[in-house]
Amino acid sequence: MYRRIHVASGTRARKPDVVAVAIFAGSRKLQAKYATLDRQAGGALSQAVKRPEFSAAAGVVTAAYADRGVRRLFLVGLGDPKKFTGTVLRRASAGVLRAAFAASVRRLDWRLGPGLNGRLPAAEAGRAIGDGLAIAGFKFNAFRGKIDGSSAHHRGTRDVSQLAVDIDAPMREGVKRSLIVGESVNLARELAATPPNVAHPTHIAATCRAMARRVGLRCTMIQEKRARQLNMGGLLAVGAAGSKPPVLICMEHRPRGKANDRPVLLVGKAVTFDTGGYCLKPPGSMDGMKYDKCGGMAVVGAMHAVAQLKLPVRVVGLIPTAENMVSRRAYRPSDILTMANGVTVEVTNTDAEGRLILADALAYGCKAYRPRAVIDLATLTGGVVVALGRHSAGLFCGDDRLRRHLIEAGEFTGERLWPLPLWDEHREQMRGTHGDLVNSAGRDASPIQGAAFLSHFVGDRAPDAMPDIPWAHIDIAGVSDVKQDSGLYCKGPTGFGVRLLVRLLEKM
């Protein structure tokens, strides 16, 4: 794919390789606002929409050719105008990006304003278009070899090409902003896709340190020795059998004039590979467990974007990272762990490990940074996939304002959330027999158990009562990766959460 996509500055002075226009379904007549362009193309647009094989279904891109003027045009289908959303425009933009690359296009001129006809605000439309371009442009080829000439295909001259995008002025800034955020999304996807023999906790920590230095974030590490001093029994237990020791990565964005503000705290689970420990996963469930670090990588991507955009809000990102393996050092069922806030946890399932490392990070973050709001993301439960499928993440949030902002951010970015309950009865379900809590309490309310467990580690009233500060737990197990090429995404990690968090922080 293109190495770089950028928005061309100034007026449309240079002749583009292709002009893209928007077409809604339901009419075989070209919109009057495209009449001038159609004349310049010798009637190629109006002729194309009349062909029986033409489709304006959402995401379908049709090429048309002219004998003079604009030689190549893309007719971008947007589907039923009554069902049109930013998500439809994102997918259409992704289709245009793929069609442009296949045609070796170097300069693309979007003329969407007339076609959209105000159905989305220009700034929002620009953000959606930029999302589609950036996300569809991702390819993870770092480990391609030489079979069938794949190295030539993936590392050849086409991969170093650039795409310049001309677009209507009201949309221009939105596209630029989304391309910046898109780089951060793709950073999260690249780290998530990196295999576990490379992306172990030490590698993730080193990558974060280098990234933080590059974009101007503060970055510190809580290594194994310090974690013991802080009684991080969950992080230490989960990582005890790993090929590399566990670590808590701490990144901080402190904009000028905001250094003493109470921060927004982002926490992301980063289990670099999850065997399930002694509660070993079956082989079919173990495949793809390198994606058990996607919550943490979303926080890495969000911190990268926050720094690049220079958002005027203090943000702290914590990424507890460990490798859940099996050895004589591994933690066992029936072990009792003492966590960073003094709560003891009776281990009933070593495959419920993510909540253990998150709990230590949440307890530490709340004490060390006194945040004004806390959001954690994790591929935490298979139960949330059973409940919601792969169409949205599960949201647990008792604060009305934060919940509303998150859901609005999800609708704006297309990273949808669906609220699930968290009651005192669920907290009671997690009570232990010989320790304060168990880390797993059977199958009942399985997607809620993770949130109920974590609620004992957030805020000043923890562990005795529900969090007293705005807190949201987002379970991204169903949306962290896709099993085949689909819509915006190629097979692999999606970077879900980066755009959501950035939008939330923009609004805050």
N, C-alpha and C positions, 0 to 999 in steps of 0.2 A: 504494500500500500504506500501512499504518499508519505514521505519523510516529514514534510511540513505543509501545513495548510494555513494560509494567512489571508486576511481581508485586504484587498487592494485599496489604497487610499486615493482620495480625490474623485474626479469625475471619470466616467467610462470612456477614457481617451483611447485605450488600446482595443483592438478588435478581439473579441473572445473566441475561443475554439467552439464553444457551445453556449446557447442561451436556454435557460430553463424557465418554463412558465407553469402556473398552477391551473389544474382543471378539475372541477367538481363533477361527480357523476350525475346523470339524469338529464343531460342535454347534449344534443348533437350539433349545437350551434356555438361558435366561438364567441366569447364575451367581447362586447364592443370596445372595452378598454385595451384589448390586444390588437385592434384594427391596424394601427400604424405599424407595429412589428410584423403583422401578417403581410402587409403590403411590401415591406422591406424584404420579406422572405419569399416574395412571389406567390403568396397564397398558400404556402406549404402548411401553415397551422390550420387554417379552415378546412383544407382538404383532408388533413390527417384525422380530425375529429369526426369526419363524416364516414370514414372507412368502417365497414362492418366489424373488422377485427379490433378496432380501437377500444381500449378499456381505460376508464378513469377510476377504477377501483383503487382504494387506498394503498399507496406504496408502489403502484405499477408505474414504471417509467418507459415511455415510448419515444423512440428516436424518429425524427422527421428530417428530411433533407430538402434543400432549396437549390435552384439553379443560379440564384444571384443573391447578393446581400448577405444575410446571415445563412451560412451554408448548413449548419447542423443545429437542431433544436431538440430539447428534451421536453416532452409533455408529461408533467408530474401529476399522477392521479391522487386526489385527496378524498375520494369516496363520497358518501352521503353527506351533504352539507349540514344536515341536522345532527350528525354524529361526529362532527369535526371537533378535534381537541388538539392541544399541543402534542400529545403522544402520537396522533396521526401524522402531524407535520414532522416530528422527529423521525419516524419510520420512513416517510417520503424522502426526507433529506438524506437518510442513510442509503436509500435506493439510488438517489442521484449520485452520491459519492462513489458507489460501486460501479455504476454505469460510466461515470467519468473516468475512473481508473482503467476500466476495461477498454475504453476508447482512447487512452493516452492523452486525455485532456489536460492542458496546462493552465488554462484560464477559463473560468466558469462565470457566466453572468446570470444571476438570479433576477428574474422579473416577476416576483410573486405578489407584489402589492395589489395590482389590479385583480388578480385571481382570488386572493384572500378576501378582498372587499370588506376589510375591517372586522372580520369574524374573530380575529385575535388582536389584542393591542400590539402595535409594531414592536415594542421592546420584548414582549413575551414571544412573539413569533421569531424574532432574531435569536433569542435564547434557544428556542426549540430547533431552529435550523443549525445553529452551531453545535448543539448536542449531537444531532444526527451525523454531522460531518466528522466530529472528533471521535465519537464512539465507534462508528462504522469503520473508521480508519485504523483501528487497532489490529495488529497481528503480532503474535508472540513467536518469533522465529529464532530465538537465541540458541536453541538446542537442535536446530535442523542439521542433518548430516548430509550424506552424498548419494543416498539411494535414489535412483531414477532421476538424477540431475536436480534433486530438490534444492540443493545449495545454490545452483545457478538461478533457479526460479525465484528463490526467496531473497537472495543477496545480490541479484543483478542490478542493472542500471535503473530499472523501473522503481526499485525500492528507494532510490535516493532522489526521486523527483519531487517537485513541489507543485502545489495547486494554489493559484491566486483566485480569490472569490470577489467578484463585484456584486453589490447588492444595494437595494434602495436605502437611502441615507437613514431613514428612521429606524431601520433594523440593524444598521451597521455596528453600533456599540454592543447590542445584545449578542450578535454573532462573535465579536471579539472576546467578550467576557466568557461566553460558553467555550470557546476554543482554549482559553486559559484554564478553565475548570476541567475541560476535557483532558488536558495533559495530566492533571492530577488524578482523574479517574483512571486513565491508562497506566499511570504509575502504580496505583493500587492493583490493577489487573495483572500487570507484569510481575509484581511481587507475589501475588496470589498464585500465578501460574508456575512460578519457579519451583522446580521439584525439591522434595524434602532432603535429598542428599546434598543440596546446595543451600537451600533457604532454611537452615536450622536457626535457632535463636541467636547465635553469635553473628550470623550473616545479616539477619534482620536488624539487629542492633547497629552493626557497622553501617548498613545502608541508611538507616535513619540518622545516624550521626553525620554522615557525609551530606545527606540531603538538607538537614537542618543548617549546616554550615553554609551551604550554597544559597539558601533562600532567606537566611537571617532569623532562624528560630533558635531559641535556647534549647539545649539538649543535654540531659544527664541520664545516667544509668544507675539503677539499683541492682547491683550484682549479688551473687549468692551469699557472700559473707554479710553484706549489709541487710539483705532480706532476712537472714537469721536473726540479726539484732532487732529487726522490726517485727519478729514473730509472724512472718508471712508463711504460715504452715501450709496453706493451699498451694501457692506457687511452688514452694520447695518440694512438696510431695508429688505433684503432677510431673514436675521436671526431673525428679530424682533419677530416673532410668534413661533419660535422654542422652543422645550422643554428644550434646553440648549442654552446659548448665542453663537453667532458666534465668530470665532477666526481666526487670520492669523498666521499660523505656519511657522517659518523661520528656515531652516536648512542650515548649511554651512560646506563645505569640504575645508579645507585650508592646503594643503600639504606643507611640509617643502620647503622653497625657493620660494613658489608661493603665499605667504600670501598677497602680495601687488599687485598681478596681477589683471587685470580686469576680473571678473568671467564670466562664462557662467551661465545665469539665466534660471532656469526651473520653470514653474508655472503650477499648476494643479488644476482644478476645483474639489471641494469636497463637493457637496451638498449631505448630508447624507441621506436625503429622500426628494423627490420632489412631492408634491401634485399638483403643478401648482399654489398654492396660490389661490387668489380669481378667477383667470381664471382657474378654477378647471379642472383637467384632467378627462376624462371618466374612469370608473373602469378598462377597458381593457388596457388602456395606463398607469395606475398608478402601475400595477403589475410590479415588477422588478425595481422600481425607487430607490431601495437601491444601484443600480449600477450607479446612477448619480454621485457617488464619484470616479469613476474609473480613471479619469484623474489625480486627486490628489493622488490616491493610486499608480499610475504609477510613479509619482514623488517621493513618499516615497520609493518605491522599487528601483528606480534608484539611489537615494542618499545612500541607504543601500549598493548597489552594488559598487558604486564609492568608498565608505569608505573601504569595504572589499577588493577590488582590489588595493587600494591605488593608484588610478590613479593620475598622476602628472599634474593635472589641477584644478584650483580653480573653484568650483561649488557652486551655491546657489540654494536651492530649496524652493519655496514659495507655501504653500497649504492653500488657503482661504477656510474655511469650515463653512457651515451654514445649517440649516434645513428649507426648504421652506414650511411653514405650514399656516393654516388659523386660525385667532382669531381676537379679536377687536384690537390687536396691529399690525396686519399684514399690509404690505403696499398694496396700492390699485392702480388700473388703474387711470391715471390722476395725481397721485402724481408726484412731481418734486424733484429729488434727486441731491444733490451736491456731486461730486465725489472727490477723493483724489487729483486730479490735477486741481480742480476748474471747470471742465466741469459740466454743469447741464443736467440731463436726465429726459425727460418726459416719465413716465411709460405708455406704451400702452398695455403691456401684462405681467402679473406677472409670467407667465410661461416661459418667456425669462429671467430667473434669473441668469443663469450661467455666462453670459457675464457681469453682474453687479458686481459679486464678483471677477471675473477675472480682470476686468478693474481697480478696486482699487488696487489689488495685483500687476498688471503690472506697474501702475503709481508709486506706492510706491517703487517697486523693481528697476525701472529705475533710480529713484532719489537717493535712498539710496545706491545702489551698483555700479552704473555706469557700467553696464555689457558690454562686447564686443559682445555678441550675446544673443538672447532671444528666447526660445522655450516654447510655452504653449500647453497643451493638455487638451481636454475637450470632454465629451459627450454632445455636444452643440446643435445639430439640428437634427430633424427627416428628414430634407431636404437632408442631406448628405447621408442618408440611401436610400432615393428615387433615388438619383443621382448615387450612386456607389454600392448599395447593401451592402452585408456583407463580401465583398472580399478585401476591402482595406479601409484605412482611407483617408479623404480628407486633402490635404496639400495646405496651402495658404502661399506663401513666395515670396517676391519680390527681394530677394538677390540671384543671380545666384549661387554663390559658396555654400552658406548654403543649398539651394534647392538641388543642385547636391549631396552634402554630405549626406543629409537626404534620398534621393531616393536610393543612393548606400547602405546606412545602412539598409534601408528597404529590399532591394534585398538580402543582406547578411544574415539578420536575419529571412527573411520570413514575416516580419511585413510590408506589402507593403503600399506604399503611392501613391496617384494619385493627381497631381497638378490641382488646380482650379484657375480661375482668380480672381484678386482683383484690381479694377480700381477706379479712382477718381469718376466715375459715381456712383459706389456702395457706396462710402462714402457720396456722396451728397444725396443719397436715405435715409440716416439715419438722415438727418436734421429734427429738431423738429419745432413745431409751437410756443410753449410757452417756451420751453427749448432748449438748444443747440442741443441735439440729442433726438431721440426716441429709445427705446430699441428693438422695433420690428416695421417693416414697411410693414406688409402684407405678401403675399405669394411669390411675385416676388423675384427670386434669394434668396430664403430663406436660403440655406446653406452658401451663401456668406455674408449675412447680419451680422452674428456673427463676422466674420473676419473684415468686414468693420467697425463695431462698435468698436472692440478692437483696431483697428489701430489708433484711436484717443488718445490712452493712452500709446503709446510706443515711446521712444526716446525723444530727446531734442526739436524736431520740433512739437511734439504733443501739442495741437490737430490740428494745422493748416495745417499740411502736412503729407504725408506718412512717416512712420518711417525712420529715418536716420541711424539706426543701423540694422545689420542683425537680422531679426525676422521671425519666422515661427509659424503659428497657425495650429494645427493638430486637426481635428474633428474626434474623435474616436467613435462616436455614433453607428456606424454599426459593430464595431469589438471589443467592450469592453466586450461582453459576447456572449455565444453561447446558443441556445435554446435546444440543445440535444447533446449527446456525439458525437464528430466528430473529426476525425484525431488526432491531438495532445491533444485535450481538452475534459474534461468531461463537462457535462452541468453546466453552471455557468460562472463566470468571467474568462477572458483570461490573464489578466495582460499585455495586449497590451501596448507597449510603453517602458517598462523597458529595454528589450534587444535592442530596436531601439536606445534609448538614450545612453545606455552604449556604443554601437558600435560607435555612433557619437562622443562621448567624447574620446574614444580610438583613433579615427582618428584625432581629433583636437589636 
